[in-house]
């Protein structure tokens, strides 16, 4: 539609079509040469930002235009959480559509869930290490974060960058367990980040796996905040690995058979 309009309303000499993708942003631009005198009139009437023309209906060749193309582009932008714009320059017109388009990467969906854990407390990470140590009902590629061999500054950075680590993982974990208060190792009275911040970042990046926030505070009000941030479930600090498997199964829509595993 954009190319057709560029040929229809431009000079017909040059039409440029460009696509740029930097996950998760997809930018599509169509630029066409314009007749300078006519373009000057349009700019005088509508300004250089003529995006509102995509909303207008008007006369076109004696027929009433429904502007279905503009409607379609606005719908795409709305559905994909993006924007569409039309800018007029003295010798060119440029239509730009920018949308959220994360790569379609399926999470690991085997019966042995692949789980990433993150916690700021070494003791809790030791517990998680025992949960993933094989033989285990968890996938052998399950991991515990942050790694133990980092400096204090690197540990903080690893916690803040956990969502990016999950999104970049191949295969992508089918579930993540997030400590709510991830204390900075540099400034111990502050959080480096929180489980709700990580949950929101994961969902906005297109993560479709199970998100579980683990917290000592499980009041109904706080739990609603966790769920609103993108979590599927909440675990108390003293709950077991079997409870984790149950929550993952419920989030997937089935209850897994839980078998005790030696070790």
N, C-alpha and C positions, 0 to 999 in steps of 0.2 A: 504493500500500500504506500509506504513512504517513497519507494523508488518510482512508483507510478506518479505520485504527486510531484516529485522532483522533476520528472520529465514534462509533466503537464504545466506546471507553473514556472519552471525555470526556463533558461534559454535553450536547453536541449544540447548544449555543447559539452558540458562536463557534469557527471554525477558520480560522486565518490561514496562508497559504502565501506564502513570500517567497523570491525569488531575487536574489542579488547576484553580479555578475561583475566582477572586476578582474583582467585577464589576468595570469597564467594561472589564478587561483583562482576556482573556482565554488563558491558557498555556497548550499545549499538548506535552508530552515528551515520546519518545520511546527509551529505552536503551537496548542494547544487548551485551552479552559476545562476545569477539573477540579472535581469535587465536593470541597469543602474537607475534610470529615471523612474520606472515603476517601483523599484525597491525603495527609492527615496520617499515616494508617496506613502508606501506601506509603513515605513518607519515613522514618518510624520504622523500617521494616523494611529498606529498601534504601539509605537515604541520598539526598541530593539528586542525586548523580551516579548514575543508574540505568542506565548504559550496559551493564552486565553482563546486564541483562534481555534485551538483543538476542541474547545467546548462549544464553539458557535455553529449555528446552522444558518445557511444563507442561500442566495440565488447563485446558481452555477449554470451558465448556458441556457438561461430561461427556465430551468427546472429548480425546484426546491431541494437543496442538499440536506441530507440527514446527518452528514459528517460521521458516518459509521466508522471510517478509518480512525478518526480522532477518538471516538468512543472506545474502539477496540484497544488502542494503545493506552488509553487511560485505565481501562480495565486490567490490562496486563500489568501495568505499573502498580495498581492497587493490590492485585492478588499476590504479586511477587515482591511486595514491600519496597517499591522503587519509585522512580520519578520519570516523567516525560517532559521534555521542554522543546520549544521552537524559538530559535534566535535568528533575527534578521541582521545582516551586515550589509554594507554598501554594495557589495558585488556578489554576495553569497547568502544562502539560507541554510541553516543547520538544524536538523531534527535529532534529538538525542534521547535515547531510552536507556535508563540505568536501573537494573533490577538485582535482587538477591538470587543467585543461582548456584548454590553449593553443589559440588559433585555428588552424584548418586552413588554412595558407598554403603553397601549393606553391612550391618553389624554381624559379628560372629553369632550364629544361631544354633549351635550344636547343643545336645542335651547336657554337656558339661560346660556351663557358662564361663566365658572368658571375662574376668573381672579385674578392673584397676581400682586399687585402694589408695587413698591419700589421707595422711594424718601427720600432725606436727609432733606428736609425742612418740619418742623412741619405743616406749613400752607397748604402745598400741600397734606400732609397726611390727614389733616382734610377734604379737598375736597374729597379725595378718600374714606374716611370713610362715607361721605354723599352719595357717589355713590353706595356703597355696602350695606348701611343700608336698611333693608327690610321695605316695599315692594320695589323691585328693579328689573330691567330687567337683572341684573347679578345674577348668582347662589349664593345661601345663604352661600356657603363655600368660597366665594371670600374673600381675605385677603389683608391687608395693612402692608408693612414692611418698616423699622424695627419696632418692637413693642415699645410702649411708655415707658415701665417700665425698660429699660436697662440703665446701666452706659454708659458713653461716649465710653469707650474701648469696651464694649459689643456691642454697636451700630455699631461701625466700623467693628467689627468681623461679625456681622449679615449681613451687607451690602456686605462684601467680600465673605461671604458664601452663598449668596442668590441662586446661581445656584445649589448648593448642596441641599438646602432646596426644591427647585422646583423638582429636580430629585427624591428626597426621598418621596415627597408628594403622598398620596393615598387618593382620586383620584388625579391624576396629573392635574394641571390647563390647560385649553385649550388655555389660552393666558396669557402673562405677559407684563406689562407696565414698562419700565425701564427709570428712569431719566438718562440722559447722564452723568452729572457731579455729582457724589455722594461724596460730600465733607466729609472729615474726621471730626469727632466731637472732636477729640483730637488735630489735627493739621489743623486748619481751612483753611489754605492756600493751602492745598494739597487735592487731591482726595483719598478717601479710595479705590475706584474703579470707573469704568465707565460703562455706558450702553453697549458700544461696547465690553468691556472685558467680561461682563456677558453674552452677546449674543453669543460670540464665545465659551465661556465655556459651555453654554447650548447646542449649536449645536454639539460640540465635544462629549458631553455626551449622545447624541441620542435624545434630546428633539425635538418633531415634532409639537408642538403647535405653535400658532401665537406669534411672538415677535414684540413688538412695542416700539420704542425708542422715548421718549418725550424730546424735546430740544428747546431752544430759537433760536438756530442756525439751520436753515433749508435751507442753500444755497445748490445749486445743487451738488457741490463738496463734502460737508459734508454729505449730504444725501446718496450719493454713498458709502461713507465710512461706514455709518451705515448699509446699505444693504449688503455690502461686508462682514461685520462682522457676518451676519446671521439674521438681522432684516427683517421683512416682510413689515413694514410700519413705517412712522415717523409722530408723532403728534406734533403740536406746543403747547406751554404752555397754550394758551388761548382757546384751543378747548374743546368741550363739551363731555359729556358721550355719547350722541347720535352719535357724530363723531367716538368715540371709537367703538361703536357697528357696525357702518358702515364699519370701517377698518377691524374688526374681520370677518364680513360677507364676505367682498371682499377677504380676505385671504383664507377663506374656500371655495370660489368659488360661493357664493350666497349672495344676499343682504337681510339681515333680515328685517322683519317688525318691525319698531320701534314704540313702544307705550309709550306715556307719562305715568309715574307712579307717583301717588301722594306721596308727602313726599320727 
